[in-house]
Amino acid sequence: MSSEPLYTAEEMRAAEAGHDVDAMMQRAGAAVADEVMRRFPNARRVAVYAGGGANGGDGKIAGELLRAAGREITEERPDVIIDALLGTGMRGAPRDDTASVIEQINGAGVPVVAVDVPSGVDGSTGEVAGAAVRADVTVTMHGRKLGLAVAPGRFLAGDVVVADIGIEAGETANALVTPAILAEVPRRSRRDNKYTSGHVLVVGGSRGMTGAAALAARAAFRADAGYVTICAPEESVPVLEELVTEAVKRPLQQVDEAAARADALAIGPGLGRGDAANQLVRRLLAEIALPAVVDADALFELEPGDWPAPRVLTPHEGELARLLGRDSKEIAEHRLASVQEAAEKFNAVVVLKGEDSLIAAPGGGVLVCALGLPSLATAGTGDVLTGITAAFLAKGMEPQRAAGAACAAQQLASRAAEQRAGLVASDVIEALPAVLG
């Protein structure tokens, strides 16, 4: 399965409709109790903080089952805490009395097991408007909630365990990418040659930034593109000749001729900023009817346009803040809403990069990819993602799936790379063939 459903509170209610509520709660409580006993077999004293809704009911049942199994249920000096204060329907900041209890839970200094979502986390968005429980484990019912996959909520969830409560799979608009998405990437057949395996044109590589274009080009090759051309300022071409032996290099003034033979564009790595660069980006995006990845300098002062072909924008939080006229803090606090807004505004697939990369398409749902290591937060990995995405677009993949598969390939390569601590972008590139193989 190339993706796992991610449920909003509304989608979860729809999935539960028509089922026996008491039976679901009994299974949910049993799942929580089982997880507590499995993870913390030596915990004798358990505190259960239960609210008044169904989430609280799940917690109370878990407490009853733990008492029957010989555990002491107490709020004084517990060995482990069950958080069942607020459920998936919670919106906004908790009330002051609930916030006080949350702070008490966080200050207890013992492991916390959250029921469905940590209290204070919006289960549908991952947003945290006030106090929120920092869980070590979250036992979530039926399916993973969207708010457990999207930051900042995902950083409070700890290990996520999905419990079967006896209901059928429901429809979800959003999904969590799994490694199986890489099976969707077209592979070369014996009949293919370098021209039919995908031709990527990288546009960038200004003086002092040739490395960015080189990384994108090398990543495209390692992502199985058959042919890569780099168009760069004329003074950069000799440097690029040394950096990427396999790529064809052309001066920037020949970009239209090069685009006529390409299958996809990668615009921006090391391009530089200024009026000339901005005008080039606008013209290429407006006139070239090829799918294009737009990253780095090409995102600077980018305006929505009537694109003749699919566009994939790959900003980090700071770049997305500029595109939407916000500040980075607001983007970080509202990642899901921000990437969806950008996809609609620019009529493009937008990849909000991060430990949880969010891939939004206009009029559609969001793919969440969180398979990599924190070490990916290093210079050049954005250029690598650009090259991989362009290679997959050149092979004819649908843009959102291409971007999701590219995020998965890059993130899995961060795990496969021999050098994990002190990882650099080139390490990720060299690990790509093994991951895609």
C-alpha positions as CSV (number, residue, x, y, z in Angstrom):
1,M,0.0,0.0,0.0
2,S,1.6,3.2,-1.2
3,S,-0.2,5.4,1.4
4,E,-2.0,5.1,4.7
5,P,-5.3,6.9,5.3
6,L,-5.1,10.0,7.6
7,Y,-8.5,10.8,9.3
8,T,-9.9,14.1,10.2
9,A,-12.4,14.3,13.1
10,E,-15.3,14.6,10.6
11,E,-14.0,11.6,8.5
12,M,-13.7,9.6,11.7
13,R,-17.3,10.4,12.7
14,A,-18.4,9.2,9.3
15,A,-16.5,5.9,9.6
16,E,-18.0,5.3,13.1
17,A,-21.6,6.1,12.0
18,G,-24.0,3.1,12.5
19,H,-21.7,1.1,14.7
20,D,-22.3,0.1,18.4
21,V,-20.7,2.9,20.4
22,D,-20.4,0.9,23.6
23,A,-18.6,-1.9,21.7
24,M,-16.2,0.5,20.0
25,M,-15.4,2.1,23.4
26,Q,-14.8,-1.3,25.0
27,R,-12.3,-2.2,22.3
28,A,-10.7,1.2,22.5
29,G,-10.2,1.0,26.2
30,A,-8.9,-2.6,25.9
31,A,-6.4,-1.4,23.3
32,V,-5.1,1.3,25.6
33,A,-4.9,-1.0,28.6
34,D,-3.0,-3.7,26.6
35,E,-0.5,-1.1,25.3
36,V,0.2,0.1,28.9
37,M,0.8,-3.4,30.1
38,R,2.9,-4.3,27.1
39,R,5.1,-1.2,27.2
40,F,5.3,-0.8,30.9
41,P,5.1,-4.2,32.4
42,N,6.6,-3.1,35.7
43,A,4.3,-0.1,36.1
44,R,2.1,-0.8,39.2
45,R,0.5,2.6,39.7
46,V,-1.4,4.2,36.8
47,A,-3.1,7.6,36.8
48,V,-6.1,8.1,34.4
49,Y,-7.0,11.7,33.5
50,A,-10.4,11.3,31.8
51,G,-12.6,14.0,30.3
52,G,-16.4,13.8,30.0
53,G,-16.7,12.7,26.3
54,A,-16.1,9.5,24.4
55,N,-12.3,9.9,24.8
56,G,-12.7,10.1,28.5
57,G,-14.9,7.0,28.3
58,D,-12.1,5.1,26.5
59,G,-9.7,6.1,29.3
60,K,-12.1,5.0,32.1
61,I,-12.5,1.6,30.5
62,A,-8.8,1.3,30.2
63,G,-8.4,2.1,33.9
64,E,-11.0,-0.5,34.9
65,L,-9.3,-3.2,32.9
66,L,-5.9,-2.2,34.4
67,R,-7.4,-2.4,37.9
68,A,-8.8,-5.9,37.1
69,A,-5.3,-6.8,35.9
70,G,-3.8,-5.9,39.3
71,R,-2.7,-2.3,38.7
72,E,-3.5,0.4,41.2
73,I,-5.4,3.4,39.7
74,T,-4.3,6.5,41.5
75,E,-3.3,10.2,40.8
76,E,-0.5,10.2,43.4
77,R,3.0,9.3,42.3
78,P,2.0,7.2,39.3
79,D,4.4,5.1,37.2
80,V,2.5,5.9,34.0
81,I,-0.3,8.3,33.0
82,I,-3.2,7.8,30.6
83,D,-4.2,11.0,29.0
84,A,-7.9,10.9,28.0
85,L,-8.9,14.5,28.6
86,L,-9.7,15.7,25.1
87,G,-10.5,13.8,21.9
88,T,-10.2,14.3,18.2
89,G,-13.0,16.9,18.1
90,M,-11.1,19.4,20.2
91,R,-10.6,22.8,18.6
92,G,-8.6,25.8,19.8
93,A,-6.9,26.2,23.2
94,P,-8.0,24.1,26.2
95,R,-9.9,25.9,28.9
96,D,-7.8,27.1,31.9
97,D,-8.8,24.3,34.2
98,T,-8.0,21.7,31.5
99,A,-4.7,23.5,30.6
100,S,-3.7,23.3,34.3
101,V,-4.2,19.5,34.3
102,I,-2.2,19.2,31.1
103,E,0.7,21.0,32.7
104,Q,0.4,18.7,35.7
105,I,0.6,15.7,33.3
106,N,3.7,17.1,31.6
107,G,5.4,17.9,34.9
108,A,4.9,14.5,36.4
109,G,8.1,13.1,35.0
110,V,6.6,9.7,34.0
111,P,5.6,8.1,30.7
112,V,2.3,9.3,29.2
113,V,0.0,7.2,27.0
114,A,-2.5,9.4,25.0
115,V,-5.9,8.1,23.9
116,D,-6.5,8.9,20.2
117,V,-4.6,12.2,20.2
118,P,-2.6,14.0,22.9
119,S,-4.9,16.5,24.6
120,G,-4.5,20.0,23.2
121,V,-3.5,18.8,19.7
122,D,-6.1,19.4,17.0
123,G,-6.6,15.9,15.5
124,S,-7.6,17.3,12.1
125,T,-4.7,19.7,11.5
126,G,-1.9,19.1,14.0
127,E,-2.2,22.6,15.3
128,V,-1.6,23.4,18.9
129,A,-3.3,26.5,20.1
130,G,-2.4,26.3,23.8
131,A,-1.3,23.8,26.4
132,A,-0.8,20.3,25.0
133,V,0.2,16.9,26.4
134,R,3.6,15.6,25.4
135,A,2.9,11.9,25.0
136,D,5.4,9.0,24.8
137,V,2.8,6.8,23.1
138,T,-0.5,7.6,21.4
139,V,-3.0,4.8,20.9
140,T,-5.2,6.0,18.1
141,M,-8.5,4.3,17.1
142,H,-9.2,2.7,13.8
143,G,-6.8,4.9,11.7
144,R,-4.0,7.4,12.2
145,K,-5.4,11.0,12.6
146,L,-4.1,13.7,10.3
147,G,-3.0,15.8,13.4
148,L,-0.7,13.0,14.5
149,A,1.2,13.2,11.2
150,V,1.5,17.0,10.8
151,A,3.7,19.3,12.9
152,P,3.5,20.5,15.5
153,G,1.1,17.8,16.6
154,R,3.3,15.0,15.4
155,F,6.1,16.1,17.7
156,L,3.8,15.6,20.7
157,A,2.4,12.2,19.7
158,G,5.4,10.0,20.5
159,D,5.1,6.5,19.1
160,V,1.7,6.0,17.3
161,V,-0.1,2.7,17.6
162,V,-3.3,2.2,15.5
163,A,-5.9,0.1,17.3
164,D,-8.6,-2.0,15.6
165,I,-12.0,-1.1,17.0
166,G,-14.0,-3.2,14.6
167,I,-15.1,-0.8,11.9
168,E,-14.6,-0.6,8.2
169,A,-12.1,1.7,6.4
170,G,-13.6,5.0,5.6
171,E,-12.9,7.6,2.9
172,T,-10.1,10.2,3.7
173,A,-8.9,13.1,1.6
174,N,-5.4,13.0,3.0
175,A,-2.8,10.2,3.3
176,L,0.5,9.3,4.8
177,V,3.1,8.3,2.2
178,T,4.7,4.8,2.7
179,P,7.9,3.4,1.0
180,A,5.6,1.5,-1.4
181,I,5.0,4.6,-3.4
182,L,8.3,4.1,-5.0
183,A,6.8,1.1,-6.9
184,E,4.8,3.8,-8.9
185,V,8.0,5.2,-10.4
186,P,8.4,4.0,-14.0
187,R,11.4,1.8,-14.5
188,R,13.5,1.5,-17.6
189,S,12.7,-1.4,-19.9
190,R,15.1,-3.1,-22.4
191,R,13.5,-1.0,-25.1
192,D,14.3,2.3,-23.5
193,N,17.3,4.5,-24.3
194,K,18.7,7.6,-22.7
195,Y,16.1,9.8,-24.5
196,T,13.1,7.8,-23.6
197,S,14.1,7.4,-19.9
198,G,13.4,11.0,-19.1
199,H,15.3,14.2,-20.1
200,V,15.6,16.8,-17.3
201,L,16.7,20.4,-17.9
202,V,18.2,22.2,-14.9
203,V,18.1,26.0,-15.1
204,G,20.4,27.7,-12.5
205,G,24.0,27.6,-11.4
206,S,25.1,31.2,-11.2
207,R,28.6,32.1,-10.2
208,G,29.2,31.1,-6.6
209,M,26.2,28.8,-6.7
210,T,27.1,26.2,-9.3
211,G,27.0,23.5,-6.6
212,A,23.2,23.8,-6.4
213,A,22.7,23.1,-10.1
214,A,25.2,20.3,-9.9
215,L,23.4,18.6,-7.0
216,A,20.1,18.8,-8.8
217,A,21.5,17.4,-12.0
218,R,23.3,14.6,-10.2
219,A,20.2,13.7,-8.2
220,A,18.2,13.6,-11.4
221,F,20.6,11.1,-12.9
222,R,20.6,9.0,-9.7
223,A,16.8,9.1,-9.8
224,D,17.1,7.3,-13.1
225,A,16.7,10.1,-15.6
226,G,18.4,9.1,-18.9
227,Y,19.6,12.6,-19.9
228,V,20.3,15.8,-18.0
229,T,21.1,19.2,-19.5
230,I,22.2,22.2,-17.4
231,C,21.6,25.7,-18.6
232,A,23.7,28.2,-16.6
233,P,25.4,31.6,-17.1
234,E,28.3,31.2,-19.5
235,E,30.9,31.9,-16.9
236,S,29.6,28.9,-14.9
237,V,29.7,26.3,-17.6
238,P,33.5,25.4,-17.2
239,V,32.9,24.9,-13.5
240,L,29.9,22.7,-14.1
241,E,32.0,20.7,-16.6
242,E,34.1,19.6,-13.7
243,L,31.3,19.1,-11.2
244,V,28.9,16.9,-13.3
245,T,30.7,15.0,-16.0
246,E,27.6,13.2,-17.4
247,A,25.4,16.3,-17.9
248,V,25.3,18.4,-21.1
249,K,26.0,22.1,-20.4
250,R,24.7,25.0,-22.3
251,P,24.8,28.8,-21.7
252,L,21.6,30.3,-20.4
253,Q,20.8,32.1,-23.6
254,Q,20.2,28.6,-25.2
255,V,17.5,27.6,-22.7
256,D,14.7,27.6,-25.1
257,E,16.5,25.4,-27.6
258,A,17.4,23.0,-24.7
259,A,13.8,23.0,-23.4
260,A,12.5,21.9,-26.8
261,R,14.3,18.6,-26.3
262,A,13.5,18.1,-22.6
263,D,10.7,16.3,-20.7
264,A,10.7,18.3,-17.5
265,L,12.4,21.4,-16.0
266,A,14.1,22.1,-12.7
267,I,14.2,25.9,-12.3
268,G,16.0,27.7,-9.5
269,P,18.9,25.8,-8.0
270,G,21.6,28.5,-7.8
271,L,19.9,30.7,-10.3
272,G,20.4,33.9,-8.3
273,R,18.1,36.8,-7.7
274,G,17.4,40.0,-9.4
275,D,15.3,41.4,-12.3
276,A,16.9,39.3,-15.0
277,A,16.4,36.1,-13.0
278,N,12.8,36.9,-12.1
279,Q,11.9,37.8,-15.7
280,L,13.5,34.5,-16.9
281,V,11.5,32.5,-14.4
282,R,8.3,34.2,-15.3
283,R,8.8,33.7,-19.0
284,L,9.8,30.0,-18.7
285,L,6.9,29.2,-16.5
286,A,4.5,31.1,-18.8
287,E,5.7,29.8,-22.1
288,I,7.3,26.3,-21.7
289,A,4.6,23.6,-21.8
290,L,6.7,21.1,-19.8
291,P,6.1,20.0,-16.2
292,A,8.5,22.0,-14.0
293,V,9.8,22.0,-10.5
294,V,10.2,25.5,-9.1
295,D,12.6,25.9,-6.1
296,A,15.1,28.1,-4.3
297,D,15.8,31.4,-6.2
298,A,13.0,30.7,-8.7
299,L,10.5,31.1,-5.8
300,F,11.6,34.6,-5.0
301,E,8.9,37.1,-5.9
302,L,7.0,34.4,-7.8
303,E,3.5,35.4,-8.8
304,P,0.5,33.1,-9.7
305,G,0.2,32.5,-13.4
306,D,-1.9,30.7,-16.1
307,W,0.6,27.9,-16.4
308,P,0.6,25.9,-19.7
309,A,1.8,22.7,-17.8
310,P,1.9,21.3,-14.3
311,R,4.1,23.2,-11.8
312,V,5.5,21.8,-8.5
313,L,6.7,24.4,-6.0
314,T,9.0,23.2,-3.2
315,P,9.4,25.9,-0.6
316,H,10.6,25.6,3.0
317,E,8.6,27.5,5.7
318,G,10.5,30.8,5.1
319,E,9.9,30.7,1.4
320,L,6.3,29.8,1.8
321,A,5.9,32.7,4.2
322,R,7.1,35.1,1.5
323,L,4.9,33.6,-1.1
324,L,1.8,34.0,1.1
325,G,2.8,37.3,2.7
326,R,3.1,35.9,6.2
327,D,5.8,35.3,8.7
328,S,7.6,31.9,9.2
329,K,6.2,31.4,12.7
330,E,2.6,31.6,11.4
331,I,3.5,29.0,8.7
332,A,5.0,26.7,11.3
333,E,1.9,26.9,13.4
334,H,-0.5,26.3,10.6
335,R,1.4,24.1,8.1
336,L,-1.6,22.2,6.7
337,A,-3.7,25.3,6.1
338,S,-0.7,27.2,4.6
339,V,0.3,24.6,2.1
340,Q,-3.3,24.1,1.0
341,E,-3.7,27.9,0.6
342,A,-0.6,28.0,-1.5
343,A,-1.7,25.2,-3.8
344,E,-4.9,27.0,-4.5
345,K,-3.3,30.4,-4.9
346,F,-0.7,29.2,-7.4
347,N,-2.8,26.5,-9.0
348,A,0.2,24.2,-8.5
349,V,1.3,21.2,-6.4
350,V,3.1,22.7,-3.4
351,V,5.6,20.8,-1.3
352,L,6.1,22.4,2.1
353,K,9.5,20.8,3.1
354,G,10.2,19.7,6.6
355,E,10.5,16.6,8.7
356,D,6.9,16.1,7.8
357,S,6.8,17.2,4.1
358,L,3.3,18.2,3.0
359,I,2.4,17.8,-0.6
360,A,-0.8,19.6,-1.6
361,A,-2.6,19.7,-4.9
362,P,-5.2,22.3,-5.9
363,G,-8.7,21.0,-5.2
364,G,-7.3,17.9,-3.6
365,G,-6.0,16.4,-0.5
366,V,-2.5,16.4,1.1
367,L,0.1,13.7,1.1
368,V,2.3,13.7,4.2
369,C,5.8,12.2,3.9
370,A,7.8,11.6,7.1
371,L,10.2,8.8,6.5
372,G,13.6,10.6,6.9
373,L,16.1,11.6,9.5
374,P,16.6,15.1,11.0
375,S,20.0,15.1,9.4
376,L,18.3,16.0,6.1
377,A,18.1,19.5,7.4
378,T,21.4,20.5,5.8
379,A,22.5,22.6,2.8
380,G,21.8,21.2,-0.6
381,T,19.1,18.6,0.2
382,G,16.5,20.9,-1.3
383,D,18.4,20.9,-4.6
384,V,18.5,17.1,-4.4
385,L,14.7,16.9,-3.9
386,T,14.3,19.2,-6.9
387,G,16.4,16.9,-9.1
388,I,14.6,13.8,-8.0
389,T,11.2,15.4,-8.6
390,A,12.1,16.6,-12.0
391,A,13.3,13.1,-12.9
392,F,10.0,11.6,-11.9
393,L,8.1,14.2,-13.8
394,A,10.2,13.5,-16.9
395,K,9.1,9.9,-16.6
396,G,5.5,11.0,-16.9
397,M,4.3,10.7,-13.3
398,E,1.3,12.6,-12.2
399,P,2.7,15.7,-10.4
400,Q,1.5,15.2,-6.8
401,R,2.5,11.5,-6.9
402,A,5.8,12.4,-8.4
403,A,6.5,14.9,-5.6
404,G,5.3,12.4,-3.0
405,A,7.6,9.7,-4.4
406,A,10.5,12.1,-4.6
407,C,10.1,13.1,-1.0
408,A,10.0,9.4,-0.1
409,A,13.1,8.6,-2.1
410,Q,15.1,11.4,-0.6
411,Q,14.0,10.6,2.9
412,L,14.6,6.9,2.6
413,A,18.0,7.7,1.1
414,S,18.9,9.7,4.2
415,R,18.4,6.4,6.2
416,A,20.3,4.3,3.7
417,A,23.2,6.6,3.4
418,E,26.4,5.3,5.1
419,Q,27.0,8.7,6.6
420,R,24.0,9.5,8.8
421,A,25.5,11.8,11.4
422,G,27.1,14.7,9.5
423,L,25.0,13.7,6.4
424,V,25.6,16.0,3.4
425,A,23.5,16.3,0.3
426,S,25.9,14.2,-1.8
427,D,25.5,11.3,0.6
428,V,21.8,11.3,-0.1
429,I,22.4,11.3,-3.9
430,E,24.7,8.3,-3.7
431,A,22.2,6.3,-1.7
432,L,19.3,6.8,-4.2
433,P,20.1,3.9,-6.5
434,A,19.8,1.4,-3.7
435,V,16.6,2.9,-2.5
436,L,15.0,3.0,-5.9
437,G,16.4,-0.4,-6.9
